[in-house]
């Protein structure tokens, strides 16, 4: 478990839908765990953030990545593949949070070494419940890898 007394948890949210970004931000704000949410609006920006290029040179290494599959420019499957193929990044847990309930998408994420797959509900209260479940597991129960 990340000890919040030591430092805020850095989360990279890769999401192009502003409403979902705000819902996630609101749910994380209500958390008891100090966190810093960083947002990348597409797959290209996510990889620039993770590789600390193109204006993201001072970006922190995230403790957790929340990744949408349906992104412009570079989709979430491509981003997941790049992360899990990179020795410097592959230990960062990646939680896919997407609208797709397609069995092939789910299989592809787990074959690609995604750490969990969550479907975004359309209902506001259900969306907040999913984010809180994600928080409870990944930010409270799970022991995240130490920063390098």
C-alpha positions in Angstrom: 0.0 0.0 0.0 1.3 3.5 -0.8 1.7 5.3 2.4 -0.2 8.6 1.9 1.8 10.2 4.8 4.9 9.8 2.6 3.6 11.5 -0.6 0.5 11.9 -2.7 -0.2 9.1 -5.1 0.5 10.2 -8.7 -2.2 9.0 -11.1 -2.1 9.4 -14.9 -5.6 9.4 -16.4 -5.6 8.9 -20.1 -9.1 10.1 -21.2 -10.4 12.3 -24.0 -13.9 12.8 -22.5 -14.0 15.9 -20.4 -17.1 14.8 -18.5 -15.4 11.6 -17.5 -12.2 13.5 -16.5 -14.3 15.7 -14.2 -16.2 12.8 -12.7 -12.9 11.0 -12.0 -11.4 14.2 -10.5 -14.5 14.6 -8.3 -14.4 11.0 -7.0 -10.6 11.2 -6.3 -11.1 14.5 -4.5 -13.4 12.8 -2.1 -10.8 10.1 -1.4 -9.1 9.9 2.0 -5.8 9.3 0.2 -3.8 12.4 -1.0 -3.4 12.1 -4.8 -2.2 14.1 -7.8 -4.3 13.5 -10.9 -2.5 14.1 -14.2 -4.5 14.0 -17.4 -3.5 13.1 -21.0 -6.2 13.7 -23.6 -4.9 11.1 -26.1 -2.4 8.2 -26.5 0.3 10.4 -27.9 0.2 12.7 -24.9 0.2 9.8 -22.5 3.4 8.4 -24.0 5.0 11.9 -24.0 4.1 12.2 -20.3 5.4 8.7 -19.5 8.6 9.3 -21.4 9.0 12.8 -20.2 9.2 14.5 -23.6 7.4 17.3 -25.5 6.7 19.6 -22.6 6.4 16.8 -20.0 10.1 16.7 -18.9 9.2 17.4 -15.3 6.3 14.8 -15.2 6.4 12.5 -12.2 6.4 8.7 -12.7 2.8 7.7 -12.1 2.0 5.1 -9.4 -1.1 4.1 -11.4 -2.4 4.6 -14.9 -6.1 4.7 -15.7 -6.5 4.2 -19.4 -9.5 4.6 -21.8 -9.4 2.3 -24.9 -11.1 4.7 -27.3 -8.7 7.5 -27.8 -7.8 9.8 -30.7 -4.4 9.5 -32.4 -3.2 6.4 -30.6 -5.7 4.1 -29.0 -5.6 2.6 -25.6 -4.5 -0.8 -26.9 -1.5 0.8 -28.6 -0.7 2.7 -25.4 -0.9 -0.4 -23.3 1.3 -2.3 -25.7 3.9 0.5 -25.6 3.9 0.7 -21.8 4.1 -3.1 -21.2 6.9 -3.4 -23.8 9.0 -0.7 -22.2 11.3 -2.0 -19.4 11.2 1.4 -17.6 7.4 1.6 -17.6 6.0 -2.0 -17.6 5.9 -2.2 -13.8 3.3 0.6 -13.5 -0.1 -0.8 -13.0 -2.5 -0.1 -15.8 -6.3 -0.1 -15.1 -8.4 0.1 -18.3 -11.6 2.1 -17.7 -13.7 2.1 -20.9 -17.2 1.9 -22.3 -16.5 -1.2 -24.2 -17.9 -4.5 -22.9 -16.7 -6.4 -26.0 -15.2 -9.7 -25.0 -12.3 -9.4 -27.5 -11.3 -6.0 -26.0 -11.3 -7.5 -22.5 -9.2 -10.5 -23.7 -6.8 -8.2 -25.6 -6.2 -6.0 -22.5 -5.4 -9.0 -20.3 -3.3 -10.6 -23.0 -1.5 -7.3 -23.2 -0.8 -7.4 -19.5 -3.3 -4.8 -18.4 -3.8 -5.1 -14.6 -7.6 -4.8 -14.6 -10.5 -4.0 -16.9 -13.4 -1.9 -15.7 -16.5 -0.8 -17.7 -17.7 2.7 -17.4 -21.3 2.9 -16.4 -23.5 5.6 -17.9 -25.1 6.4 -14.6 -23.4 9.1 -12.5 -23.7 7.3 -9.2 -22.5 4.0 -10.7 -19.5 5.8 -12.3 -18.5 7.2 -8.9 -18.9 3.8 -7.3 -16.5 2.3 -9.9 -13.9 5.0 -9.2 -14.3 4.4 -5.5 -13.8 0.7 -6.0 -10.7 1.4 -8.1 -9.4 3.7 -5.3 -10.2 1.1 -2.5 -8.3 -1.6 -4.3 -5.4 0.2 -6.1 -4.8 3.0 -3.6 -5.6 1.3 -0.3 -5.4 -2.5 -0.5 -2.8 -3.1 -3.2 0.9 -2.5 -2.7 2.1 -0.4 -5.6 5.7 -0.7 -6.9 8.1 1.8 -5.4 9.2 4.7 -7.6 12.5 4.2 -9.3 
